[in-house]
């Protein structure tokens, strides 16, 4: 069972990934203060990972498929074990949730 904050973090990370892919500047324009806080929490949490791991996360969350399907696809593309990708996702979710005060 996924933790209560997982869906919130997924939404925040998808916004972050989309903004990074479509970026014309380092930070996007935010419509709400919550969007800004979510983006900053994701950015700060992602900075604790290597460049390669950040690429995996951006690819994962920019995929519109459900998360389990996206993880399967990304694991194959990056030649990683699915369990390793799931562990990375769980770790990232905790870091973002802590930065947003969800846990």
N, C-alpha and C positions, 0 to 999 in steps of 0.2 A: 504494500500500500504506500502511495506517495505521501509525503508530508503535506500539511495544510498550506504551506507557503509555496509549494512547487509550481502551481498554476500561475501565481502572481509573478514569480521569478521568470517563468517561461515567457509571459507576456512582456515583461521588462526587457529580457534578453532579445526577444524578437524585434522590439523597437530599436534596441541598441544596434543589433546586427544590420538591420535595414538602414539605419542612419549612417553606419560605417561604410556600407557598400555604396550608398548614394551620396556620400559626403563631398561637399564642395569646400568644407572647412573642418577644423578639428572637432568642433562641437556643433551640433545641429541647433536650429531654432526650436525652442520648446513652446508648446501651446499652454501647458500648465506647469505649476510648480512641482506637482507629482511626477510629471514626465522628466523634469530636470533632475529631481532627486533619484529617480529610478536609473536614469542614464549615468549619473555620477556613481551610484552604487555599483552598477555593472562595470563601469570603466575601472574603478578602483579595485574591484575584486579580480577582474581580468588581468590587471597589471601584476598580480602575484604569480602568474603563469608564464611559461616560456612563449616565445614568438610562435612556435609551431603549435602549441596547445591553444593559443589565442586564435590562430587560423582555424583550428578544428571547431572551436566554439562558434565563431562567426559563420562558418559554413553550416554547422549544425542548426543554428537558430535562424539562419536566413532561408532554410528549407521550409517550404509550406506544408510538407507532409507531417503527419502525427509524429511526435517525438520518438516512439519506438522504431518506426520505419526510418526516420531520418538517422537515428543512431546506427541502425544496421547498414544503411547506405554509406555514411561517413566512415564507419569502421572499415568497410571494404576498401573505400577509396584511399584511406590513409594507412591501410595495412595494420590495423590495430585490432585487438580483441574487443568484442562488444562489451564485455564486463569492465574492461579498463575505461572505455568511453562512458559507461553508466556511472562508474566510480568518479570520474572527472565531473560529470554533470551533477551528481549528488553533492560533491564537494563545493562546486561553484554555487549551487543553490543555497547551501548553508552560508557561504560567505556573503552573497548578495542579500539574503534574508536578514542576516545580522546587521549589515550596513543600513538596511531600511528599517530596522527595529521590529521586524516581524517575529524574531526569536531572541 
